[in-house]
Amino acid sequence: EEIGPSSIAGENLIRTLYPDGNIEETLEEIGPSSRHYNIAVRSLTSTFPQGRVKRVSKVINPFLKGMYELKKAEYQCRNGAVKEITLYHTTSQYKANDII
């Protein structure tokens, strides 16, 4: 297999985006004592007052995070700055695996 500039650039990009070498997606439970849990619950209950929060989980998908960082860098190059907004997604437990 021939190693050219594009494969070396690809390897460098992978090392940059995944410094710990982990490229598997994981699901992290966020406990009620966490600041992130409380922020998420407040945001969700203000939007869905009748809703009930059973659990707060964080999807860690290194591939999607890498794609996000690339797109963010592209916008920064074009516009000089970006404004990040935190959004939450609610779903049933039955659909959660399709999202991950």
ROMI-371825 format. One line per 4 residues: number of its first residue (from 1); their letters; for each residue x, y, z of N, C-alpha, C, O. Coordinates in steps of 0.02 Angstrom, whole numbers. Each point is the difference from the previous one (the first is absolute). Example, Ala and Ser with C-alpha at 12.3 -4.5 7.8 and 13.67 -1.06 7.14 Angstrom:
1 = as = 660/-284/390/-45/59/0/45/60/0/52/-1/33 ~ -70/54/-69/42/59/3/-39/55/37/25/55/8
//
This chain:
1 = eeig = 42/-59/0/-42/59/0/45/62/0/46/6/40 ~ -61/38/-86/39/62/-6/-24/52/49/-61/12/7 ~ 108/19/28/-17/53/47/17/66/-32/58/15/-12 ~ -109/25/0/9/65/-31/-18/56/47/-17/-12/58
5 = pssi = 22/74/-82/-15/58/43/-71/-2/29/-10/21/57 ~ -38/-46/-97/-69/1/26/-9/-50/57/-37/15/47 ~ 70/-73/-50/-8/-48/55/37/25/62/-24/-11/56 ~ 80/44/-64/36/29/57/-42/56/31/-4/5/61
9 = agen = -26/37/-103/-43/54/25/-59/-30/38/-21/25/52 ~ -7/-79/-79/-56/-34/33/19/-28/68/-37/6/48 ~ 97/-36/-44/24/-26/64/11/57/50/-17/-7/59 ~ 44/62/-82/10/58/44/-66/27/24/-7/19/59
13 = lirt = -43/-16/-103/-66/24/19/-31/-46/53/-29/24/49 ~ 35/-89/-59/-27/-48/48/34/9/68/-34/0/52 ~ 100/8/-51/35/11/64/-22/66/32/-5/4/62 ~ -8/47/-102/-22/64/27/-71/-5/29/-13/25/55
17 = lypd = -32/-57/-92/-69/-4/22/-11/-51/56/-45/9/41 ~ 86/-62/-40/-8/-53/49/66/-13/36/31/-52/-10 ~ -9/99/51/66/-6/31/7/-62/44/56/-26/7 ~ -111/1/21/5/-60/41/-8/-64/-40/3/-55/27
21 = gnie = -12/62/-93/-7/-58/-44/-68/-33/1/-11/-49/-35 ~ -35/75/75/-67/-30/5/-45/29/-53/-14/60/0 ~ -10/-102/-45/-46/23/-52/-68/-34/7/-42/5/-46 ~ 30/-39/102/-64/-34/11/-49/48/34/19/40/42
25 = etle = -83/-47/-60/-49/42/34/-19/-32/66/-1/-61/7 ~ -13/104/42/-20/-23/66/-58/42/25/-14/55/-25 ~ -20/-81/75/-55/35/31/18/10/73/13/-48/36 ~ -12/110/-14/21/17/68/-61/25/38/-33/48/-19
29 = eigp = 18/-82/74/-55/22/43/23/62/39/55/1/27 ~ -98/49/-23/15/61/37/-43/-2/64/-61/-2/-4 ~ 94/1/61/-35/-6/64/-33/64/23/20/55/-20 ~ -71/-61/64/-37/57/25/42/52/37/-20/58/6
33 = ssrh = 77/-78/20/43/48/36/44/41/-48/34/46/22 ~ -36/-63/-86/42/35/-49/-31/67/-20/-61/6/-6 ~ 104/43/-4/-23/66/-24/-32/-8/-69/-50/33/-14 ~ 78/-76/-29/-27/-10/-67/-70/-31/3/-44/17/-41
37 = ynia = 33/-61/88/-66/-30/9/-51/54/17/-53/3/-31 ~ 70/39/79/-47/52/22/-14/50/-55/-57/23/-8 ~ 107/-5/-31/-10/46/-56/-47/-32/-52/-46/33/-24 ~ 58/-96/8/-41/-35/-49/-72/-6/24/-47/14/-38
41 = vrsl = 37/-33/101/-68/-8/27/-36/67/0/-59/4/-19 ~ 92/50/41/-31/66/-1/-20/21/-70/-56/25/-11 ~ 100/-36/-37/-15/19/-69/-58/-40/-28/-44/27/-32 ~ 44/-92/45/-54/-43/-26/-67/15/33/-51/2/-34
45 = tstf = 51/7/100/-64/12/33/-28/69/-15/-60/10/4 ~ 104/37/-21/-27/66/-20/-32/-4/-70/-46/38/-15 ~ 71/-83/-26/-29/-10/-67/-60/-47/1/-49/12/-35 ~ 54/-64/75/-53/-51/5/-23/-4/73/20/-47/35
49 = pqgr = -61/95/-11/-18/0/71/-36/-63/23/4/-18/59 ~ -40/-15/-104/-36/-61/19/44/-62/-4/-20/-54/22 ~ 80/62/-49/45/-57/-8/32/-22/66/3/38/48 ~ 20/-100/-48/34/-27/59/68/-27/-23/4/-42/-45
53 = vkrv = 48/65/76/67/-23/-17/15/-63/39/1/1/62 ~ 11/-55/-98/17/-63/32/75/-8/7/25/-27/50 ~ 11/51/-100/72/-11/-1/31/51/-47/-31/20/-49 ~ 92/-1/64/38/44/-44/63/-38/-19/39/-22/42
57 = skvi = -28/15/-107/58/-35/-26/35/43/-50/-30/41/-34 ~ 95/-50/29/40/36/-49/26/-52/-50/34/-48/20 ~ -48/59/-83/27/-42/-53/69/26/-18/8/58/-17 ~ 41/-101/21/68/18/-19/15/-38/-64/12/-60/1
61 = npfl = -12/96/-57/13/-29/-65/59/37/-31/-8/54/-29 ~ 69/-82/36/59/35/-25/-3/18/-74/26/52/-20 ~ -57/-93/-21/-5/15/-71/-42/63/-11/21/45/-36 ~ -80/-42/68/-43/59/-7/33/62/31/-6/55/-27
65 = kgmy = 41/-64/82/36/56/31/54/26/-47/9/60/-7 ~ 26/-106/-26/51/20/-48/-30/38/-59/28/50/-22 ~ -84/-74/-3/-34/34/-55/-23/69/22/5/49/-38 ~ -30/-44/99/-21/64/28/59/49/3/-5/57/-20
69 = elkk = 62/-81/46/59/43/7/25/23/-69/22/57/-7 ~ -25/-101/-43/21/20/-67/-46/54/-28/24/49/-29 ~ -89/-58/37/-48/49/-25/8/66/38/-5/54/-30 ~ 16/-57/95/11/60/40/62/37/-25/-1/62/-6
73 = aeyq = 55/-98/-7/62/31/-25/-13/33/-68/27/53/-14 ~ -67/-86/-28/-16/28/-65/-37/67/8/17/49/-33 ~ -67/-47/78/-37/62/11/44/54/30/-7/59/-17 ~ 54/-78/61/46/49/28/44/30/-53/15/60/1
77 = crng = 7/-102/-48/42/26/-55/-40/48/-44/27/51/-23 ~ -90/-67/11/-41/42/-43/-22/65/34/2/54/-30 ~ -23/-60/93/-33/56/34/40/30/58/-19/53/25 ~ 72/-85/-5/40/26/55/-23/-20/69/41/-2/46
81 = avke = -104/-13/-38/-25/-21/66/-63/-42/-10/-34/4/-51 ~ 21/-44/101/-62/-40/-1/-33/7/68/33/12/51 ~ -98/-20/-50/-38/0/63/-28/-70/9/-40/-24/-40 ~ 61/-8/94/-24/-67/14/-61/4/46/-2/41/46
85 = itly = -47/-82/-60/-61/-2/39/-11/-72/22/6/-46/-41 ~ -22/36/104/-14/-68/25/-73/-16/-13/-45/38/19 ~ 34/-95/-51/-67/-23/-14/-9/-69/30/48/-38/6 ~ -108/22/14/-15/-65/29/-49/-37/-45/-42/31/-33
89 = htts = 47/-96/33/-44/-41/-40/-36/-49/46/33/-38/37 ~ -98/39/-38/-38/-48/40/-23/-56/-46/-14/11/-59 ~ 11/-71/87/-23/-57/-39/-22/-55/47/14/1/60 ~ -50/-49/-88/-18/-59/39/61/-46/4/45/4/-41
93 = qyka = -45/-46/92/56/-47/6/4/-47/-59/53/-27/-15 ~ -109/15/-19/-1/-46/-56/36/27/-61/26/-38/-41 ~ -24/104/35/32/32/-58/73/20/14/36/19/-46 ~ -15/-22/109/66/25/19/56/-34/-39/47/34/-22
97 = ndii = -49/-99/14/54/-34/-36/5/20/-73/55/-2/-28 ~ -111/21/-2/3/23/-70/35/67/-6/30/15/-51 ~ -33/25/104/32/66/0/75/-6/9/38/36/-32 ~ -18/-82/75/72/-9/13/32/-27/-62/60/-12/-1
//
